[in-house]
Amino acid sequence: MNVISRTLKFTLGLTLGAGVGAVAAMLLAPTSGKANRAQIKSRIDEILQAGHDAQHEREKELQEYWEKEVNVHYDGKEKDEHKK
């Protein structure tokens, strides 16, 4: 059995196991389906918000870095060298 075949079988087994586990957890959970859905939606919303916040923070950091680098390259001697 080659590596790709073994990897695909492992991935399929992992996915199938995760699916069965998720269904079992939903069926055996101590809360109702409506409460579970609300909890899952809330958690997904938190994750998405954290992702958006991280994205905006990184964009701000990159913008500040870019502005700093542009000022460094166009101040002093380097500015005169670019005119030549």
Distance bins in CASP14 RR format, pairs under 12 A and 6 or more apart:
PFRMAT RR
TARGET T0000
AUTHOR 0000-0000-0000
RMODE 2
METHOD distances of the structure
MODEL  1
1 7 0 0 0 0 0 1 0 0 0 0 0
1 8 0 0 0 0 0 1 0 0 0 0 0
1 9 0 0 0 0 1 0 0 0 0 0 0
1 10 0 0 0 0 0 1 0 0 0 0 0
2 8 0 0 0 0 1 0 0 0 0 0 0
2 9 0 0 0 0 0 1 0 0 0 0 0
3 9 0 0 0 0 0 1 0 0 0 0 0
3 10 0 0 0 0 0 1 0 0 0 0 0
4 10 0 0 0 0 0 1 0 0 0 0 0
4 11 0 0 0 0 0 1 0 0 0 0 0
5 11 0 0 0 0 0 1 0 0 0 0 0
5 12 0 0 0 0 0 1 0 0 0 0 0
6 12 0 0 0 0 0 1 0 0 0 0 0
6 13 0 0 0 0 0 1 0 0 0 0 0
7 13 0 0 0 0 0 1 0 0 0 0 0
7 14 0 0 0 0 0 1 0 0 0 0 0
8 14 0 0 0 0 0 1 0 0 0 0 0
8 15 0 0 0 0 0 1 0 0 0 0 0
9 15 0 0 0 0 0 1 0 0 0 0 0
9 16 0 0 0 0 0 1 0 0 0 0 0
10 16 0 0 0 0 0 1 0 0 0 0 0
10 17 0 0 0 0 0 1 0 0 0 0 0
11 17 0 0 0 0 0 1 0 0 0 0 0
11 18 0 0 0 0 0 1 0 0 0 0 0
12 18 0 0 0 0 0 1 0 0 0 0 0
12 19 0 0 0 0 0 1 0 0 0 0 0
13 19 0 0 0 0 1 0 0 0 0 0 0
13 20 0 0 0 0 1 0 0 0 0 0 0
13 21 0 0 0 0 0 1 0 0 0 0 0
14 20 0 0 0 0 0 1 0 0 0 0 0
14 21 0 0 0 0 0 1 0 0 0 0 0
15 21 0 0 0 0 0 1 0 0 0 0 0
15 22 0 0 0 0 0 1 0 0 0 0 0
16 22 0 0 0 0 0 1 0 0 0 0 0
16 23 0 0 0 0 0 1 0 0 0 0 0
17 23 0 0 0 0 1 0 0 0 0 0 0
17 24 0 0 0 0 1 0 0 0 0 0 0
17 25 0 0 0 0 0 1 0 0 0 0 0
18 24 0 0 0 0 0 1 0 0 0 0 0
18 25 0 0 0 0 0 1 0 0 0 0 0
19 25 0 0 0 0 1 0 0 0 0 0 0
19 26 0 0 0 0 0 1 0 0 0 0 0
19 27 0 0 0 0 0 1 0 0 0 0 0
20 26 0 0 0 0 0 1 0 0 0 0 0
20 27 0 0 0 0 0 1 0 0 0 0 0
21 27 0 0 0 0 1 0 0 0 0 0 0
21 28 0 0 0 0 1 0 0 0 0 0 0
21 29 0 0 0 0 0 1 0 0 0 0 0
22 28 0 0 0 0 0 1 0 0 0 0 0
22 29 0 0 0 0 0 1 0 0 0 0 0
22 36 0 0 0 0 0 1 0 0 0 0 0
22 40 0 0 0 0 0 1 0 0 0 0 0
23 29 0 0 0 0 0 1 0 0 0 0 0
23 36 0 0 0 0 0 1 0 0 0 0 0
25 31 0 0 0 0 0 1 0 0 0 0 0
25 33 0 0 0 0 0 1 0 0 0 0 0
25 36 0 0 0 0 1 0 0 0 0 0 0
25 39 0 0 0 0 0 1 0 0 0 0 0
25 40 0 0 0 0 0 1 0 0 0 0 0
26 32 0 0 0 0 0 1 0 0 0 0 0
26 33 1 0 0 1 0 0 0 0 0 0 0
26 34 0 0 0 0 0 1 0 0 0 0 0
26 35 0 0 0 0 0 1 0 0 0 0 0
26 36 1 0 0 1 0 0 0 0 0 0 0
26 37 0 0 0 0 1 0 0 0 0 0 0
26 39 0 0 0 0 0 1 0 0 0 0 0
26 40 0 0 0 0 1 0 0 0 0 0 0
27 33 0 0 0 0 1 0 0 0 0 0 0
27 36 0 0 0 0 0 1 0 0 0 0 0
28 36 0 0 0 0 0 1 0 0 0 0 0
29 35 0 0 0 0 1 0 0 0 0 0 0
29 36 1 0 1 0 0 0 0 0 0 0 0
29 37 0 0 0 0 0 1 0 0 0 0 0
29 39 0 0 0 0 1 0 0 0 0 0 0
29 40 0 0 0 0 0 1 0 0 0 0 0
30 36 0 0 0 0 1 0 0 0 0 0 0
30 39 0 0 0 0 0 1 0 0 0 0 0
31 37 0 0 0 0 1 0 0 0 0 0 0
31 38 0 0 0 0 1 0 0 0 0 0 0
31 39 1 0 0 1 0 0 0 0 0 0 0
31 40 0 0 0 0 0 1 0 0 0 0 0
32 38 0 0 0 0 1 0 0 0 0 0 0
32 39 0 0 0 0 0 1 0 0 0 0 0
33 39 0 0 0 0 1 0 0 0 0 0 0
33 40 0 0 0 0 1 0 0 0 0 0 0
33 41 0 0 0 0 0 1 0 0 0 0 0
34 40 0 0 0 0 0 1 0 0 0 0 0
34 41 0 0 0 0 0 1 0 0 0 0 0
35 41 0 0 0 0 0 1 0 0 0 0 0
35 42 0 0 0 0 0 1 0 0 0 0 0
36 42 0 0 0 0 0 1 0 0 0 0 0
36 43 0 0 0 0 0 1 0 0 0 0 0
37 43 0 0 0 0 0 1 0 0 0 0 0
37 44 0 0 0 0 0 1 0 0 0 0 0
38 44 0 0 0 0 0 1 0 0 0 0 0
38 45 0 0 0 0 0 1 0 0 0 0 0
39 45 0 0 0 0 0 1 0 0 0 0 0
39 46 0 0 0 0 0 1 0 0 0 0 0
40 46 0 0 0 0 0 1 0 0 0 0 0
40 47 0 0 0 0 0 1 0 0 0 0 0
41 47 0 0 0 0 0 1 0 0 0 0 0
41 48 0 0 0 0 0 1 0 0 0 0 0
42 48 0 0 0 0 0 1 0 0 0 0 0
42 49 0 0 0 0 0 1 0 0 0 0 0
43 49 0 0 0 0 0 1 0 0 0 0 0
43 50 0 0 0 0 0 1 0 0 0 0 0
44 50 0 0 0 0 0 1 0 0 0 0 0
44 51 0 0 0 0 0 1 0 0 0 0 0
45 51 0 0 0 0 0 1 0 0 0 0 0
45 52 0 0 0 0 0 1 0 0 0 0 0
46 52 0 0 0 0 0 1 0 0 0 0 0
46 53 0 0 0 0 0 1 0 0 0 0 0
47 53 0 0 0 0 0 1 0 0 0 0 0
47 54 0 0 0 0 0 1 0 0 0 0 0
48 54 0 0 0 0 0 1 0 0 0 0 0
48 55 0 0 0 0 0 1 0 0 0 0 0
49 55 0 0 0 0 0 1 0 0 0 0 0
49 56 0 0 0 0 0 1 0 0 0 0 0
50 56 0 0 0 0 0 1 0 0 0 0 0
50 57 0 0 0 0 0 1 0 0 0 0 0
51 57 0 0 0 0 1 0 0 0 0 0 0
51 58 0 0 0 0 1 0 0 0 0 0 0
51 59 0 0 0 0 0 1 0 0 0 0 0
52 58 0 0 0 0 0 1 0 0 0 0 0
52 59 0 0 0 0 0 1 0 0 0 0 0
53 59 0 0 0 0 0 1 0 0 0 0 0
53 60 0 0 0 0 0 1 0 0 0 0 0
54 60 0 0 0 0 0 1 0 0 0 0 0
54 61 0 0 0 0 0 1 0 0 0 0 0
55 61 0 0 0 0 0 1 0 0 0 0 0
55 62 0 0 0 0 0 1 0 0 0 0 0
56 62 0 0 0 0 0 1 0 0 0 0 0
56 63 0 0 0 0 0 1 0 0 0 0 0
57 63 0 0 0 0 0 1 0 0 0 0 0
57 64 0 0 0 0 0 1 0 0 0 0 0
58 64 0 0 0 0 0 1 0 0 0 0 0
58 65 0 0 0 0 0 1 0 0 0 0 0
59 65 0 0 0 0 0 1 0 0 0 0 0
59 66 0 0 0 0 0 1 0 0 0 0 0
60 66 0 0 0 0 0 1 0 0 0 0 0
60 67 0 0 0 0 0 1 0 0 0 0 0
61 67 0 0 0 0 0 1 0 0 0 0 0
61 68 0 0 0 0 0 1 0 0 0 0 0
62 68 0 0 0 0 0 1 0 0 0 0 0
62 69 0 0 0 0 0 1 0 0 0 0 0
63 69 0 0 0 0 0 1 0 0 0 0 0
63 70 0 0 0 0 0 1 0 0 0 0 0
64 70 0 0 0 0 0 1 0 0 0 0 0
64 71 0 0 0 0 0 1 0 0 0 0 0
65 71 0 0 0 0 0 1 0 0 0 0 0
65 72 0 0 0 0 0 1 0 0 0 0 0
66 72 0 0 0 0 0 1 0 0 0 0 0
66 73 0 0 0 0 0 1 0 0 0 0 0
67 73 0 0 0 0 0 1 0 0 0 0 0
67 74 0 0 0 0 0 1 0 0 0 0 0
68 74 0 0 0 0 0 1 0 0 0 0 0
68 75 0 0 0 0 0 1 0 0 0 0 0
69 75 0 0 0 0 0 1 0 0 0 0 0
69 78 0 0 0 0 0 1 0 0 0 0 0
70 78 0 0 0 0 0 1 0 0 0 0 0
70 79 0 0 0 0 0 1 0 0 0 0 0
70 82 0 0 0 0 0 1 0 0 0 0 0
71 78 0 0 0 0 0 1 0 0 0 0 0
71 79 0 0 0 0 0 1 0 0 0 0 0
72 78 1 0 0 1 0 0 0 0 0 0 0
72 79 0 0 0 0 0 1 0 0 0 0 0
73 79 0 0 0 0 1 0 0 0 0 0 0
73 80 0 0 0 0 0 1 0 0 0 0 0
73 81 0 0 0 0 1 0 0 0 0 0 0
73 82 0 0 0 0 1 0 0 0 0 0 0
74 80 0 0 0 0 0 1 0 0 0 0 0
74 81 0 0 0 0 0 1 0 0 0 0 0
74 82 1 0 0 1 0 0 0 0 0 0 0
74 83 0 0 0 0 0 1 0 0 0 0 0
75 81 0 0 0 0 0 1 0 0 0 0 0
75 82 0 0 0 0 0 1 0 0 0 0 0
76 82 0 0 0 0 0 1 0 0 0 0 0
76 83 0 0 0 0 0 1 0 0 0 0 0
77 83 0 0 0 0 0 1 0 0 0 0 0
77 84 0 0 0 0 0 1 0 0 0 0 0
78 84 0 0 0 0 0 1 0 0 0 0 0
END
